[in-house]
Amino acid sequence: MANDIRYFELNTGAKIPSVGLGTGMVAPHDIGKAVITAVNVGYRHIDCARAYGHEKEVGEALKKLFNDGVVKREDMCTDHLPEDVPNSFDQTLQDLQLDYLDLYMIHLPVSMKKGPGRPPENLTTPDIPATWKAMEALYDSGKTRAIGVSNFSTKKLADLLEVARVPISVNQVECHPAWQQAKLHEYCKSKGVHLTAYSPLGSQEKGAEENVVLCNQTVKTIAKKLGKSPAQVALRWGLQMGHSVLPKSIKESRIKENIDVFDWSITQDLLPKFTEIQQVKMVTFGDLVHEKYGAYKSLEQLWDGEV
């Protein structure tokens, strides 16, 4: 019988649902319906960020679900990526209409002056230890049940672990069969840091016909053998590798399909096939490196060679 893998346990003792709804780049007028659909079909993990521009709409959807008795607050996991601490946190609680968050994360090891867009002249040098200290204060206050980071390389994670008083619970990064992050995955496991995958189905920016995961022949062949979709195989691979996944969709059929990954598994004879997949990083944040401004002059510096 397949191992469901519905939750992973964080180093705080809290549990994080293994499949969550990604919400990045979803239009505000679409996100409320997507959240309601997701919760109704079994999702208990919603990934949010102020930068996505639709926290109020997510908050209204959650309020309706709570008021209608569809789900209780304590059964939901809400994680969030801040731009600054703690004002950003308080605004998030207000917009989401919640008393606490389950997980709060540093979005990127990057800092910028406040202002519209991301022009290079607004890039500054981040003080990550100071930011983490502010995160620890939020954890101490009980307003968030766990704190973590996102888009941190092995080196940046190691540097922060050297000074962190409160353990880093999660590192959320791009991870999928075509960008498996083996080195980072192993390091996180050795330090008790849970890895969460965004873009677990590959980047959609270039269109479905060029998706390096869903159009990969190995993934498609395994999907055919198992009688599953390529998306389901990619997500189930993530769970069996030991990380939670955040697939994104606003279509009801795909939201349902993406959570149908619990009562079956990829057989042991098929798992080695994933090591044959050519690796390519899709999300680089190239606009956050600059020869003159900010802390990173190249992608190699931003990702410490993990690119």
C-alpha positions in Angstrom: 0.0 0.0 0.0 1.3 3.5 -0.9 2.5 5.8 1.8 0.1 8.8 1.7 2.8 11.4 2.7 0.0 14.0 3.5 2.2 15.9 6.0 5.8 16.5 6.8 7.0 17.4 10.4 9.0 20.6 10.9 11.8 21.0 13.4 9.3 22.9 15.6 7.1 19.9 15.9 4.4 21.5 13.7 3.2 19.6 10.6 3.1 21.1 7.1 0.7 19.7 4.5 2.7 18.1 1.7 0.7 19.7 -1.1 -0.2 23.4 -1.0 -1.7 25.9 -3.4 0.8 28.2 -5.0 -0.7 31.7 -5.6 2.1 33.7 -7.3 1.3 35.5 -10.5 -2.5 34.8 -10.1 -4.8 37.7 -10.8 -6.6 39.1 -7.8 -10.0 38.5 -9.4 -9.1 34.8 -9.8 -7.4 33.9 -6.5 -10.5 33.9 -4.3 -12.3 31.2 -6.3 -9.0 29.2 -6.6 -8.5 29.2 -2.8 -12.1 28.2 -2.2 -12.0 25.4 -4.8 -8.7 24.1 -3.4 -9.9 24.0 0.2 -13.1 22.3 -0.8 -11.2 19.5 -2.6 -8.8 18.9 0.3 -5.9 21.5 0.3 -4.9 22.7 3.7 -1.9 24.7 2.8 -2.0 28.1 1.1 1.2 29.9 0.0 0.9 33.7 0.0 3.1 36.9 -0.4 2.3 40.6 -0.2 4.3 41.0 -3.5 1.6 38.9 -5.2 -0.9 41.7 -4.7 -3.9 39.7 -3.6 -3.8 39.1 0.1 -7.1 40.8 0.8 -8.8 38.5 -1.7 -7.2 35.5 -0.1 -8.3 36.7 3.3 -11.9 37.1 2.1 -11.9 33.6 0.7 -10.6 32.2 3.9 -13.1 34.1 6.0 -15.9 32.7 3.9 -14.6 29.1 4.3 -14.3 29.5 8.0 -17.7 31.1 8.4 -19.3 28.5 6.2 -17.8 25.7 8.4 -15.9 24.2 5.4 -12.7 24.2 7.4 -11.4 25.4 10.8 -8.5 27.9 11.2 -6.5 25.3 13.1 -6.7 22.9 10.2 -5.2 25.4 7.7 -1.5 26.1 7.1 -0.8 29.6 5.8 2.8 30.4 4.8 4.0 33.8 3.7 7.0 35.6 2.2 7.6 39.1 3.6 9.3 42.1 2.2 10.1 43.7 5.6 9.6 42.9 9.2 7.5 43.5 11.3 5.2 46.1 9.6 4.8 43.7 6.6 3.7 41.0 9.0 1.0 43.1 10.7 -0.4 44.2 7.3 -0.5 40.6 6.2 -2.4 39.5 9.3 -4.9 42.3 8.7 -5.4 41.5 5.0 -5.7 37.8 5.6 -8.0 38.4 8.5 -6.0 36.0 10.7 -4.7 36.1 14.3 -1.5 34.2 13.4 0.5 32.6 10.6 1.7 29.0 10.5 4.9 29.9 8.6 6.6 33.2 7.8 9.6 33.4 5.4 12.2 35.7 4.1 11.3 35.9 0.4 14.9 36.3 -1.0 18.4 37.0 0.3 18.0 40.4 -1.4 16.9 43.9 -0.2 15.6 46.9 -2.1 14.6 50.5 -1.4 10.9 50.9 -1.3 9.3 52.0 -4.5 7.4 50.7 -7.5 8.9 47.8 -9.6 12.4 46.5 -9.2 14.7 49.0 -10.9 18.4 48.1 -10.3 19.2 51.4 -8.7 16.9 50.4 -5.8 18.9 47.3 -5.0 20.7 47.5 -1.6 23.0 45.2 0.4 20.8 43.0 2.7 21.6 42.4 6.4 20.2 38.9 6.6 21.2 38.2 10.2 19.4 41.4 11.3 16.3 40.4 9.3 16.3 37.0 10.9 16.5 38.5 14.3 13.3 40.4 13.6 11.8 37.1 12.4 12.8 35.5 15.6 11.0 38.2 17.5 7.8 37.4 15.6 8.3 33.7 16.5 8.8 34.5 20.1 5.6 36.6 20.2 3.6 33.6 19.0 2.3 35.4 16.0 3.8 32.8 13.7 4.3 29.1 14.5 7.5 28.7 12.4 9.9 30.9 10.4 11.9 30.1 7.3 13.6 31.4 4.2 13.1 31.2 0.4 15.6 31.1 -2.5 18.6 30.5 -0.2 21.5 28.6 -1.6 23.4 26.0 0.5 26.0 28.5 1.4 23.5 31.3 2.4 21.5 28.8 4.4 24.7 27.6 6.2 25.8 31.2 6.9 22.4 32.0 8.5 22.3 28.8 10.5 25.6 29.9 12.1 23.9 32.9 13.8 20.2 31.8 14.0 18.8 31.4 17.6 15.5 30.1 16.4 15.9 27.2 13.9 15.2 27.7 10.2 12.1 25.5 9.6 11.8 25.7 5.9 13.7 26.7 2.7 11.3 27.3 -0.2 13.0 27.0 -3.6 12.5 26.0 -7.2 12.5 22.2 -7.3 11.1 19.7 -9.8 12.4 16.7 -11.8 14.3 19.0 -14.2 15.9 21.0 -11.3 16.3 18.5 -8.5 18.6 20.5 -6.1 20.3 17.3 -4.9 23.1 19.2 -3.0 20.7 21.6 -1.3 18.2 18.9 -0.6 20.8 16.8 1.2 22.1 19.8 3.2 18.6 20.8 4.3 18.0 17.2 5.4 21.2 17.1 7.4 20.3 20.3 9.2 16.6 19.5 9.9 15.4 22.2 7.5 12.3 21.2 5.5 12.5 21.9 1.7 9.4 23.2 0.0 9.2 23.3 -3.8 7.7 26.2 -5.7 7.2 25.7 -9.5 7.1 21.9 -8.9 5.7 21.5 -12.4 8.3 23.7 -14.0 8.0 27.3 -15.1 4.9 28.1 -17.2 6.4 31.4 -18.4 7.4 30.1 -21.8 4.1 28.2 -22.4 3.1 24.6 -21.8 4.6 23.4 -25.1 8.1 24.3 -23.7 7.6 23.1 -20.2 10.8 21.2 -19.2 8.9 19.0 -16.7 5.5 18.2 -18.2 6.9 17.8 -21.7 9.9 15.7 -20.5 9.9 12.3 -22.2 11.0 10.5 -19.0 8.2 12.0 -17.0 5.7 11.3 -19.7 6.8 7.7 -20.1 6.5 7.1 -16.3 3.1 8.8 -16.2 1.9 6.5 -19.0 3.1 3.4 -17.1 1.4 4.4 -13.9 -1.8 5.7 -15.5 -1.3 9.2 -14.2 -0.7 12.6 -15.7 2.8 14.1 -16.0 1.9 16.7 -13.4 0.8 14.1 -10.9 4.1 12.2 -11.5 6.2 15.3 -11.0 4.3 16.1 -7.7 4.5 12.6 -6.4 8.2 12.5 -7.2 8.6 15.5 -4.9 6.7 13.9 -2.0 8.8 10.8 -2.3 12.0 12.8 -2.3 10.9 14.3 1.0 9.7 17.8 0.2 6.3 19.5 0.1 5.1 21.0 -3.2 3.1 24.1 -4.2 1.5 23.6 -7.6 -0.4 26.6 -8.9 -3.6 26.6 -11.0 -6.9 28.4 -11.1 -8.6 25.7 -13.1 -10.8 23.4 -10.9 -9.9 20.3 -12.8 -6.2 20.8 -12.4 -6.5 21.8 -8.8 -8.2 18.5 -8.2 -5.7 16.6 -10.3 -2.8 18.1 -8.5 -3.9 16.8 -5.1 -4.7 13.3 -6.3 -1.2 12.1 -5.3 -1.7 10.2 -2.1 -3.0 6.7 -2.7 -0.4 5.6 -5.1 3.4 5.8 -5.5 6.2 5.8 -8.1 7.6 2.3 -7.9 11.2 1.8 -6.8 12.3 0.5 -10.2 11.1 3.8 -11.9 12.6 6.3 -9.4 16.2 6.0 -10.8 14.9 7.1 -14.2 14.5 10.7 -12.8 18.3 10.9 -12.5 18.6 10.8 -16.3 16.6 14.0 -16.7 18.7 17.0 -17.9 18.9 19.7 -15.3 18.0 23.4 -16.0 17.2 26.2 -13.5 14.2 28.1 -14.7 13.8 30.8 -12.0 17.0 32.9 -11.7 15.8 36.4 -10.6 18.2 37.9 -13.1 16.8 41.3 -12.5 18.1 41.2 -9.0 21.8 41.2 -9.9 23.7 44.2 -11.2 27.3 45.2 -11.8 26.9 48.5 -10.0 23.9 48.2 -7.6 23.1 45.7 -4.8 25.1 42.9 -3.2 25.3 40.5 -6.2 27.1 41.3 -9.4 26.2 38.0 -11.1 23.9 35.0 -10.9 26.8 33.0 -9.7 27.1 35.3 -6.6 23.3 35.3 -6.0 23.1 31.5 -6.1 26.6 30.7 -5.0 27.2 28.5 -8.0 24.0 26.6 -7.7 22.6 27.8 -11.0 
